[in-house]
Amino acid sequence: MTMTLERQIEILQQYSACDISDALVKLQPIPNTGGFLCDIDPYAPHAPHSPELTLQPKLIAPAYTLDFSSPHHDAMIQSDIPQHSHFADETRPGSIVIARRPPGMTSACIGGIVAARMQARGALAIVVSGRVRDVQELRALSQETPGGPFHVWASGTSTVGAAAEPTIVRAQVPIVIGGTKVKPDDIVFADPANGVVVIPRELVVEVVKVLPKLVEADERVKQDVKAGGRLKEAFSKHRGKL
């Protein structure tokens, strides 16, 4: 019987982002990124490295991708956002927004107003490979969300709005962040304590299957080394069988 996405997400909630990456490393050709979106930190509801992040829930949902391109470097690219609309107005309910901005831009592509519109459209979180601003507004917005904290992740912050560095915006296109490819509707696993991992949609079933075996093997490794065993032998004995 086919497992529903809702059931898959329910199972994934039992694990950490590190567990998910271990599964993806196991299932994909080496080398790979393990689905990790590197150099991205949480800014709402709490500051990066805050002890309170460990108390925040993991958010797991399909990706709604946004690609911000510079017209100076990508002159042939055209926006696919309707002219009468803002990209925030097109946000898909129940998604986690994943946005990629060209490296080197110092302005923010998402601030308090844009985030408020995305949240109103039903987004669960925003993850930006780039900068955000209005951090106090983002944290206040998170506290106002009836269904639970609204999470915002980013590479950094800025005081400058997006108008200072015009970009061409496309929605629901494949993007690459730190070597990890993110496709529309891939599953985003946002773990405030550990980081953000993206599971290719076509691998979700396999990830769900392999996770219990990997976690059990690691528990056996821990037991062996705590009892005085050698790590290499423990890895070989328990992980080597997978």
Disulfide bonds with the S-S distance in Angstrom:
none
